[in-house]
Amino acid sequence: MDNSRQLFLRREFLNSFTIIDSNTEPVAIDTRISPNASVAPIKLRFFSNRPSAKPCQSNNIILLMINSAPKNYERRSSIRETWGKPDFIRNAFGNHAWRTIFIIGDSYSKTLNNIVDTEALKYGDIVLADFGDSFRNLTYKTVFGMEWANLHCNTAKYYYKGDDDVMLNPSTLFRKLASKESKKLFIGHVMSSCLVNRQEYNRYYVSEKDLPISTYPDYCSGFSYVISMDVVRSMVTVVPKVRKIPIDDAYVGMLAKEIKLKPRDDPGFRPFGPIPNELCEYNKVIAVHGIPSSLLKSMAIKSRKALLGCV
């Protein structure tokens, strides 16, 4: 690789962890670093001059933390109308007290930021983070979500991390959690023996200098996974010890390895589909990835019908 290309990629990686607006007062900042940490510490900053979600109430059982881009209003709206509502399955299971939060970074567009601010004020379910919202910042966003949960929602039992193009089936998720222990839990679609991408123009590229191993530890695909809150606390603690990479789900797997926790696979998490063909098949599905907003509502209605109408 030529020197100019190396310099460009190195700068892009560094920027993905250090974009800070010096004109914004932080509510919280984390500049922890250890001798074994990456080339730059993760710095967590919350906007103090923009609206943000309030801390959780003590009766929240599960926190649904959704990574979302500033422009994805339609996706967030669809989630709010379906599985993101705490009473979506109340008729069958009672109020299971979960809360949905969207994490959104800075769009660097004043117009779009103002639109997001209005949305945040209206719904009270958005946490605005002071870093650029981009693919290379996904690790930053995911760690930010865990840090926010640890600070403001640590009474919840479970932490769900998802993307905004996922159909989540809350009833199946709650049944699954009821059959699992509430400690040392990390479940999703497990990715095993995945090679570190060394193709310099690939969006998943990680240099050998930044990560001198050839195979990632096992990790759960980032579209959807669940960890217990004790695991969140443990992962947050070891963030300074684990070298940072811009591939967020693989990085969470590295955190899991650091705390000696192995992720467990569950077939209910479907990163590549398929969408259920039969109504009762919805009772086997926890999450399906890559669902457009136009399909989300109909799928959510079917999942609720399956809960009530299938044995």
Kinemage of the C-alpha trace (Angstrom):
@kinemage 1
@onewidth
@group {chain A} dominant
@subgroup {mainchain}
@vectorlist {calphas} color= white
{ca met a 1} P 0.000 0.000 0.000
{ca asp a 2} L 1.408 3.427 -0.898
{ca asn a 3} L 2.220 5.895 1.865
{ca ser a 4} L -0.499 8.380 0.911
{ca arg a 5} L -3.165 5.672 1.098
{ca gln a 6} L -1.828 4.494 4.476
{ca leu a 7} L -1.941 8.060 5.773
{ca phe a 8} L -5.535 8.542 4.552
{ca leu a 9} L -6.802 5.334 6.179
{ca arg a 10} L -4.936 6.056 9.397
{ca arg a 11} L -6.412 9.557 9.594
{ca glu a 12} L -9.910 8.222 8.896
{ca phe a 13} L -9.563 5.687 11.701
{ca leu a 14} L -8.260 8.252 14.149
{ca asn a 15} L -11.016 10.709 13.288
{ca ser a 16} L -13.646 8.060 13.913
{ca phe a 17} L -12.800 8.161 17.625
{ca thr a 18} L -11.862 11.779 18.237
{ca ile a 19} L -14.404 14.030 16.512
{ca ile a 20} L -15.202 16.589 19.193
{ca asp a 21} L -17.050 19.879 18.946
{ca ser a 22} L -15.071 22.238 21.116
{ca asn a 23} L -18.001 24.676 21.215
{ca thr a 24} L -20.286 22.189 22.969
{ca glu a 25} L -20.282 21.716 26.714
{ca pro a 26} L -20.223 18.006 27.592
{ca val a 27} L -22.652 16.467 30.050
{ca ala a 28} L -20.280 13.532 30.360
{ca ile a 29} L -16.834 12.846 28.992
{ca asp a 30} L -14.722 9.705 29.151
{ca thr a 31} L -11.061 9.984 28.183
{ca arg a 32} L -9.861 6.792 29.848
{ca ile a 33} L -6.852 5.152 28.253
{ca ser a 34} L -4.412 2.416 29.190
{ca pro a 35} L -0.999 1.433 27.763
{ca asn a 36} L -2.724 -1.355 25.794
{ca ala a 37} L -5.484 0.828 24.398
{ca ser a 38} L -5.775 1.996 20.815
{ca val a 39} L -4.067 4.939 19.166
{ca ala a 40} L -6.772 7.211 20.601
{ca pro a 41} L -9.074 6.998 23.613
{ca ile a 42} L -12.819 6.861 23.206
{ca lys a 43} L -14.196 10.224 24.280
{ca leu a 44} L -17.855 10.238 25.163
{ca arg a 45} L -19.658 13.534 24.939
{ca phe a 46} L -23.363 14.248 25.255
{ca phe a 47} L -24.799 17.427 23.779
{ca ser a 48} L -25.937 19.717 26.592
{ca asn a 49} L -27.551 22.264 24.273
{ca arg a 50} L -29.720 19.763 22.360
{ca pro a 51} L -32.674 17.703 23.652
{ca ser a 52} L -31.973 14.197 24.914
{ca ala a 53} L -33.872 11.280 26.462
{ca lys a 54} L -34.260 11.254 30.224
{ca pro a 55} L -32.912 8.449 32.456
{ca cys a 56} L -34.921 5.236 32.752
{ca gln a 57} L -37.497 4.545 35.435
{ca ser a 58} L -36.877 1.777 37.934
{ca asn a 59} L -39.516 -0.531 36.401
{ca asn a 60} L -37.789 -0.936 33.036
{ca ile a 61} L -36.999 -4.606 32.429
{ca ile a 62} L -35.223 -4.229 29.102
{ca leu a 63} L -33.654 -1.273 27.360
{ca leu a 64} L -33.874 -1.370 23.564
{ca met a 65} L -30.971 0.711 22.270
{ca ile a 66} L -31.254 1.325 18.527
{ca asn a 67} L -28.474 2.713 16.350
{ca ser a 68} L -30.106 5.094 13.892
{ca ala a 69} L -28.901 7.639 11.329
{ca pro a 70} L -30.190 11.235 11.454
{ca lys a 71} L -32.038 10.910 8.134
{ca asn a 72} L -33.900 7.703 9.092
{ca tyr a 73} L -37.053 9.321 10.486
{ca glu a 74} L -39.377 6.908 8.670
{ca arg a 75} L -37.653 3.909 10.224
{ca arg a 76} L -37.857 5.383 13.711
{ca ser a 77} L -41.505 6.291 13.176
{ca ser a 78} L -42.336 2.718 12.109
{ca ile a 79} L -40.617 1.327 15.199
{ca arg a 80} L -42.511 3.739 17.464
{ca glu a 81} L -45.799 2.568 15.952
{ca thr a 82} L -45.001 -1.133 16.349
{ca trp a 83} L -42.535 -3.098 18.466
{ca gly a 84} L -40.997 0.005 20.026
{ca lys a 85} L -44.187 0.724 21.983
{ca pro a 86} L -44.174 -0.665 25.544
{ca asp a 87} L -47.842 -1.687 25.208
{ca phe a 88} L -47.468 -3.421 21.835
{ca ile a 89} L -48.115 -6.853 23.407
{ca arg a 90} L -49.874 -5.736 26.581
{ca asn a 91} L -53.084 -7.639 25.800
{ca ala a 92} L -51.289 -10.972 25.909
{ca phe a 93} L -48.430 -10.447 28.349
{ca gly a 94} L -49.243 -7.372 30.386
{ca asn a 95} L -47.011 -4.325 30.469
{ca his a 96} L -43.507 -5.716 30.272
{ca ala a 97} L -41.968 -2.296 30.820
{ca trp a 98} L -39.356 -1.945 28.145
{ca arg a 99} L -38.039 1.299 26.743
{ca thr a 100} L -36.823 2.172 23.272
{ca ile a 101} L -33.988 4.656 22.777
{ca phe a 102} L -32.467 5.773 19.476
{ca ile a 103} L -28.798 6.802 19.361
{ca ile a 104} L -28.034 9.425 16.731
{ca gly a 105} L -24.787 11.207 15.990
{ca asp a 106} L -24.119 14.611 14.447
{ca ser a 107} L -25.166 14.983 10.794
{ca tyr a 108} L -23.009 18.128 10.350
{ca ser a 109} L -26.069 19.665 8.681
{ca lys a 110} L -27.721 22.434 10.671
{ca thr a 111} L -31.016 21.849 8.898
{ca leu a 112} L -31.063 18.108 9.544
{ca asn a 113} L -29.861 18.551 13.121
{ca asn a 114} L -32.743 20.963 13.741
{ca ile a 115} L -35.217 18.417 12.355
{ca val a 116} L -33.780 15.728 14.640
{ca asp a 117} L -33.923 18.122 17.604
{ca thr a 118} L -37.633 18.712 16.968
{ca glu a 119} L -38.193 14.954 16.794
{ca ala a 120} L -36.231 14.424 20.017
{ca leu a 121} L -38.325 17.031 21.842
{ca lys a 122} L -41.572 15.531 20.577
{ca tyr a 123} L -40.885 11.884 21.456
{ca gly a 124} L -38.265 11.997 24.207
{ca asp a 125} L -36.643 8.796 22.941
{ca ile a 126} L -33.467 10.060 21.269
{ca val a 127} L -29.981 10.343 22.723
{ca leu a 128} L -27.859 12.757 20.718
{ca ala a 129} L -24.151 12.042 20.723
{ca asp a 130} L -21.459 14.562 19.901
{ca phe a 131} L -19.606 12.717 17.141
{ca gly a 132} L -20.070 12.339 13.407
{ca asp a 133} L -22.752 9.854 12.385
{ca ser a 134} L -20.936 7.550 9.959
{ca phe a 135} L -20.136 3.903 9.310
{ca arg a 136} L -16.604 4.281 10.661
{ca asn a 137} L -18.091 5.629 13.899
{ca leu a 138} L -20.341 2.637 14.595
{ca thr a 139} L -18.054 1.309 17.318
{ca tyr a 140} L -18.107 4.742 18.893
{ca lys a 141} L -21.934 4.751 18.729
{ca thr a 142} L -22.278 1.235 20.151
{ca val a 143} L -19.915 1.887 23.072
{ca phe a 144} L -21.686 5.196 23.645
{ca gly a 145} L -24.977 3.311 23.956
{ca met a 146} L -23.576 0.949 26.577
{ca glu a 147} L -22.068 3.851 28.499
{ca trp a 148} L -25.385 5.736 28.420
{ca ala a 149} L -27.244 2.645 29.645
{ca asn a 150} L -24.735 2.149 32.444
{ca leu a 151} L -25.140 5.758 33.543
{ca his a 152} L -28.876 6.276 33.025
{ca cys a 153} L -30.608 2.889 32.817
{ca asn a 154} L -28.652 0.545 35.039
{ca thr a 155} L -31.743 -0.730 36.850
{ca ala a 156} L -32.860 -2.598 33.731
{ca lys a 157} L -32.151 -6.326 33.632
{ca tyr a 158} L -31.355 -6.590 29.930
{ca tyr a 159} L -29.844 -4.479 27.175
{ca tyr a 160} L -30.906 -5.023 23.573
{ca lys a 161} L -28.789 -3.481 20.825
{ca gly a 162} L -30.354 -3.265 17.378
{ca asp a 163} L -30.382 -1.439 14.074
{ca asp a 164} L -33.300 0.597 12.773
{ca asp a 165} L -34.022 -1.781 9.860
{ca val a 166} L -34.937 -4.717 12.109
{ca met a 167} L -38.300 -6.319 12.827
{ca leu a 168} L -38.205 -7.294 16.496
{ca asn a 169} L -40.766 -9.672 17.975
{ca pro a 170} L -41.104 -8.603 21.633
{ca ser a 171} L -43.224 -11.567 22.713
{ca thr a 172} L -40.674 -14.102 21.454
{ca leu a 173} L -37.868 -12.087 23.002
{ca phe a 174} L -39.578 -12.022 26.401
{ca arg a 175} L -40.282 -15.750 26.285
{ca lys a 176} L -36.633 -16.350 25.464
{ca leu a 177} L -35.418 -14.143 28.301
{ca ala a 178} L -37.800 -15.836 30.740
{ca ser a 179} L -36.053 -19.136 29.995
{ca lys a 180} L -32.558 -17.692 30.438
{ca glu a 181} L -30.614 -16.546 33.436
{ca ser a 182} L -30.496 -12.797 33.941
{ca lys a 183} L -26.716 -12.726 34.480
{ca lys a 184} L -23.760 -13.362 32.182
{ca leu a 185} L -26.027 -13.332 29.117
{ca phe a 186} L -24.922 -12.552 25.543
{ca ile a 187} L -27.184 -14.011 22.827
{ca gly a 188} L -27.745 -13.343 19.139
{ca his a 189} L -26.614 -14.682 15.779
{ca val a 190} L -23.049 -15.768 16.498
{ca met a 191} L -20.360 -15.134 13.909
{ca ser a 192} L -17.476 -17.593 14.329
{ca ser a 193} L -13.953 -17.735 12.875
{ca cys a 194} L -14.451 -14.541 10.837
{ca leu a 195} L -11.296 -13.285 9.159
{ca val a 196} L -10.181 -9.709 9.672
{ca asn a 197} L -10.638 -7.887 6.358
{ca arg a 198} L -7.285 -6.661 4.983
{ca gln a 199} L -8.605 -5.275 1.675
{ca glu a 200} L -7.714 -1.620 2.006
{ca tyr a 201} L -10.637 -0.243 -0.031
{ca asn a 202} L -13.269 -2.390 1.694
{ca arg a 203} L -15.506 -0.646 4.222
{ca tyr a 204} L -14.723 -3.417 6.743
{ca tyr a 205} L -10.976 -2.968 6.356
{ca val a 206} L -8.832 -3.114 9.501
{ca ser a 207} L -5.079 -2.840 9.166
{ca glu a 208} L -2.712 -5.367 10.694
{ca lys a 209} L -1.141 -2.537 12.651
{ca asp a 210} L -4.471 -1.653 14.266
{ca leu a 211} L -5.392 -5.295 14.892
{ca pro a 212} L -2.502 -7.799 14.669
{ca ile a 213} L -4.689 -10.931 14.651
{ca ser a 214} L -6.116 -12.697 11.612
{ca thr a 215} L -9.396 -13.996 13.069
{ca tyr a 216} L -11.944 -12.224 15.237
{ca pro a 217} L -13.143 -13.772 18.496
{ca asp a 218} L -16.729 -15.053 18.277
{ca tyr a 219} L -19.236 -12.207 18.282
{ca cys a 220} L -22.950 -11.598 17.726
{ca ser a 221} L -23.981 -9.961 14.479
{ca gly a 222} L -24.566 -6.302 15.251
{ca phe a 223} L -28.057 -6.028 13.773
{ca ser a 224} L -29.579 -7.463 16.957
{ca tyr a 225} L -28.344 -9.017 20.192
{ca val a 226} L -29.141 -9.092 23.912
{ca ile a 227} L -26.770 -8.804 26.853
{ca ser a 228} L -27.624 -8.707 30.532
{ca met a 229} L -26.953 -5.458 32.351
{ca asp a 230} L -24.176 -6.962 34.466
{ca val a 231} L -22.373 -7.692 31.183
{ca val a 232} L -22.880 -4.085 30.073
{ca arg a 233} L -21.181 -2.914 33.246
{ca ser a 234} L -18.308 -5.362 32.779
{ca met a 235} L -17.805 -4.413 29.125
{ca val a 236} L -17.790 -0.706 29.919
{ca thr a 237} L -15.095 -1.352 32.502
{ca val a 238} L -12.737 -3.062 30.050
{ca val a 239} L -13.202 -0.648 27.118
{ca pro a 240} L -9.883 1.111 27.941
{ca lys a 241} L -8.029 -2.209 27.743
{ca val a 242} L -9.293 -3.376 24.349
{ca arg a 243} L -7.799 -1.994 21.184
{ca lys a 244} L -10.393 -0.059 19.196
{ca ile a 245} L -11.476 -1.053 15.694
{ca pro a 246} L -14.244 0.506 13.580
{ca ile a 247} L -16.194 -2.780 13.180
{ca asp a 248} L -18.630 -2.447 16.053
{ca asp a 249} L -20.024 -5.968 16.437
{ca ala a 250} L -16.564 -7.533 16.203
{ca tyr a 251} L -15.358 -5.033 18.798
{ca val a 252} L -18.129 -6.063 21.208
{ca gly a 253} L -16.946 -9.653 20.683
{ca met a 254} L -13.469 -8.522 21.698
{ca leu a 255} L -14.919 -6.967 24.845
{ca ala a 256} L -16.718 -10.247 25.564
{ca lys a 257} L -13.471 -12.174 25.207
{ca glu a 258} L -11.754 -9.757 27.570
{ca ile a 259} L -14.329 -10.496 30.283
{ca lys a 260} L -14.215 -14.235 29.443
{ca leu a 261} L -17.790 -14.396 28.171
{ca lys a 262} L -18.695 -16.494 25.142
{ca pro a 263} L -21.678 -15.390 23.020
{ca arg a 264} L -24.448 -17.927 22.509
{ca asp a 265} L -26.201 -18.490 19.218
{ca asp a 266} L -29.982 -18.411 18.937
{ca pro a 267} L -31.793 -19.273 15.674
{ca gly a 268} L -34.443 -16.662 16.445
{ca phe a 269} L -31.995 -13.956 15.330
{ca arg a 270} L -32.049 -13.851 11.519
{ca pro a 271} L -29.482 -11.494 9.987
{ca phe a 272} L -30.178 -12.662 6.430
{ca gly a 273} L -33.892 -13.508 6.696
{ca pro a 274} L -35.987 -15.144 5.568
{ca ile a 275} L -39.224 -13.346 6.368
{ca pro a 276} L -41.655 -15.923 7.827
{ca asn a 277} L -44.015 -17.426 5.241
{ca glu a 278} L -46.486 -18.904 7.726
{ca leu a 279} L -48.220 -16.930 10.468
{ca cys a 280} L -47.229 -19.264 13.294
{ca glu a 281} L -43.574 -19.122 12.227
{ca tyr a 282} L -43.449 -15.628 13.722
{ca asn a 283} L -43.469 -17.255 17.162
{ca lys a 284} L -40.017 -18.656 16.362
{ca val a 285} L -38.556 -15.319 15.296
{ca ile a 286} L -36.889 -12.840 17.620
{ca ala a 287} L -35.429 -10.432 15.050
{ca val a 288} L -35.149 -10.215 11.265
{ca his a 289} L -32.666 -7.872 9.620
{ca gly a 290} L -33.039 -5.708 6.531
{ca ile a 291} L -36.759 -4.943 6.805
{ca pro a 292} L -37.926 -1.751 5.031
{ca ser a 293} L -40.315 0.584 6.833
{ca ser a 294} L -43.045 -0.273 4.334
{ca leu a 295} L -43.095 -3.894 5.573
{ca leu a 296} L -42.434 -3.386 9.252
{ca lys a 297} L -45.997 -2.581 10.326
{ca ser a 298} L -47.584 -5.537 8.519
{ca met a 299} L -44.946 -7.906 9.900
{ca ala a 300} L -45.433 -6.565 13.419
{ca ile a 301} L -49.202 -7.076 13.162
{ca lys a 302} L -48.652 -10.656 11.996
{ca ser a 303} L -46.310 -11.325 14.910
{ca arg a 304} L -49.007 -10.150 17.325
{ca lys a 305} L -51.655 -12.279 15.612
{ca ala a 306} L -49.344 -15.284 15.860
{ca leu a 307} L -48.938 -14.686 19.576
{ca leu a 308} L -52.704 -14.705 20.100
{ca gly a 309} L -53.706 -17.310 17.525
{ca cys a 310} L -50.977 -19.962 17.477
{ca val a 311} L -50.220 -22.596 20.084
